[in-house]
Amino acid sequence: MKDNVVKHGVHERGLECVTVLMGAYDIKTGLPILGVVYEPFSSKTYQSKNSFTWNSRYFWSCSIPGTPRNNVNDLYQKTLKNRGDGQKLVILSSNDEDLIDAIQDEKSFTCVVAGACGYKASCVFKGIVDLYVCSSDNCYKWDTCATQSVLMSIGGGICQFKSLLKEFVETGVEVDHAALKAMADKHTIRNTIPNTPSLPTWANIGGMVAYTSTQASMECLQAVLVAFKERKTNE
């Protein structure tokens, strides 16, 4: 196994990226209402140079409208405060070629890569990164239901990327952060809308974006959308 690489607090690979995801959603609206994210290999405690034990941890949320609850908000706020350097971070997959091509010249944020959809989304609600973008259909509803609930409980969410991009392009002008957040919320992923028969039923068709309500998250999202818009214009 390749050595694990940690950049900006993000593990690129390894057991630290493993998550066990349990989510429940409202069958009428398709919106997540409960989420549990378990990290069985969260960190190591060393007894000696070559001997260690794994530490685990879990996060839970209730995202029923009007009654958000979670055990992550203190960690989220603390991590944001400790980062405090003004550097904005966007997490993505190393094989997301369309995304990498679109944002390769972007200077307003730093990209970090990691494996596992659940882990990357958890980096957003833990405050380690500001945004997670996947422009392909590689993530499934079982990858996002639990993490979406946690993000919703802190004021963020997970939305469909390509439908958001389409509306952003059709709008024709850059929107303020509040309007962009409302636009992202409008395109939130729902678990009861079937996809086309030719595509995997439970895949998040059109990609996904995991975001929070912070200014940094919206600035990153806007920069990504503008980059894709300019790429589309130049094609």
N, C-alpha and C positions, 0 to 999 in steps of 0.2 A: 504493500500500500504506500502511496506517495505520502510524504510528510505533509501534515496539516499546515496550512498557511493562514495566518490571522492578520487582516488589514482593517484598520479603523474599527476594531472590535468584532469583525465579521469573520467567521470560519468559512473558508472556501470549500472545504470538503471534510470528511471524517464523521465519526460517530456524534460529534457535537451538533451536526446538522439533522440528526434523527428527531422526529416529532411523532407522537401518537395523537391523532386528531379525532375528537368526538364532538359532533355538532347536531343540533336539532333545529328544525325550521317550521314555520307556520304553513300548513298545507294550503291555506287560502291565499296568502300573499306571497309565499315563497321566500320570505325574509327569515334569516337566522334569528332564533330567540335564545339559544343556549350554546355555549361553547366551552370545551375543555381542551387545552393544549398541554400535553405532557412531554417533558424532555428527559428521557431516561439517562442520557449521558451529557448533562449540562456542563459539568466541570469536573476537574480532578483534584483530589487531595493526596499529596505525596507523603508516604511514610519514609521513603528513602529515594535516592536518585533514580532507581529502576523499579520502584514499587509504589503503586498508587491505587486508590479506590475511586469509583465514579460517584458523583453526587447527582441527584435528580431534582427536578422541580416541576411544578405545574402552574398553569394559569387558568382561571375560569371567568366566565362572564354570563350575564343575563342582559339581553338586548331588546327585551320587550319594550315597545314605545312608551315613554313616560316613566319607566322604572329601570334605567340602566344601572347595573351593578357589576363590579369586577374586583379582582385582587391585584390588578396590574397597574393601576393609576399612579401609585406612589413610586414604583420602579420607573415608570414612563417619565414622570416629572423629574425624578432624580437624575436619570440618564440624560435628559435634555439639558438640565442645568449643568451637569458635569462636562458635557460636550462643549458648550459655551464658546466655541472658537469661531463661530460664524460659518464654518465649512458645511456645505450642504452635501448630502450623500444619497445616491440612488443605487439600489441593488437590482441586479438582473442576472440572467443565466448567460454563461459564456457561449452558448450555442444559439442565442437569439440574434441571428445575423441581421435581420431587418432593423431591429432596434439599435444594434451596435453601429450599423452603417449610417443610420439617421443622426445619431448623436455623437459621432466620432470627433467632431470639431467643437462640441459644446464645452464652454469654459466656466459656466455658472455653477456647475456642481461636479462632484467627483463620483465616478462609477466604481462600484465594488461588485464582485461576482461571488456566487455561492451556489451550492446544490440544494435541491429539495424545496418545493414550493411552500410547504408549511413553515419551514425554517425561515425562508426569506420574508414571508408575511409577518412572522413573529418578530423579526428584526425591526419592523415598522412599529408595532405596538409596544415594543420594549424601548423605543426611542433611540435605537442604535443608528438607524438610517431614517431618512425623511420620506422615501417613496420606494415602492417596488413596482416595476413594470414588466409585463410579459406580453409581447406583441403576437405570440403564436397561440395555437389551440392546445398547448401541452399540459395545461392544468385542468383538473377535474373538480366537480362540485365537492367531492369528499376531501379535496385538498384545501378548499376555501371556506366551507360552511362554519367551522369552529373559529378560524382566525377572523373571518368576517364579523362574527358576533362580538369578538373581543374588540375589534377596531370600532364597530358601531357603538359599543359601550363607552368609548372614550371620545366619541364625536367624529370619528372617521368612517371608513368603510372600504369596500371593494367594489369597483365598477367594471363594466365591460369596456375594454380599451377602444376598439374600432368604432363602436357606435358613439362614444364620447368624442373621438377624433373627428368623425363625420359632422357632428353638430358644431364642433369648434371651428372646422373649416368653413362650413356653411354660414356661420355667424359673420365671418369676414373681418372681424375686428378683435383685438385682444380685449378680454374681459377682466374686470377686477377680481380679486381673490375670492370675495364672497360669492360673486356670480359663478365663478369657476367651481367652487365647492358645491353650490346648488346644482350646477350642471352635472358634476360627477355623481352626486346623490341621485339625480334623476335616472342615471344609467346603472344603478346598483344591480349587482348580480342577484337573480332570483332563482330558486331551486325548483320551480314548478313549470317554467316555460320550456316546452320541448324544443330541441334543435332539429334541423332538417334530417330526414331519414338516412341521408348519405353520409352523415357525420356522427361521431360517437355521441350517444344520447346524453351522457352526463359530463361531456367536455364543456369547458368554458369557451365556447366558440367566439372568436374575435378577440382573444386575449383578455388581460385583466390588469387593473391598477389597484394596488393597496396604498391607501393614503390616510393622513390624519387631517385635523382642522387647522394645523399650524400654518403660519405664513410661509415658512421654509418649505413645507410639503407642497403648498399650492404654487410657489415659485418654481419648484422642480417640475411639477406637473405641467405648468404653462410652458416651460422651456422645452420639455419633451414634445408637447403637442405642436409648438411652433416649428421645431426641427422636422417633424414628420410632415407638417403642412408645406414647408419650403421644399422638402424632398419631393413631395407630390407635384408641386408646381414646376419643378425642374425636370420632371420625367418626360 
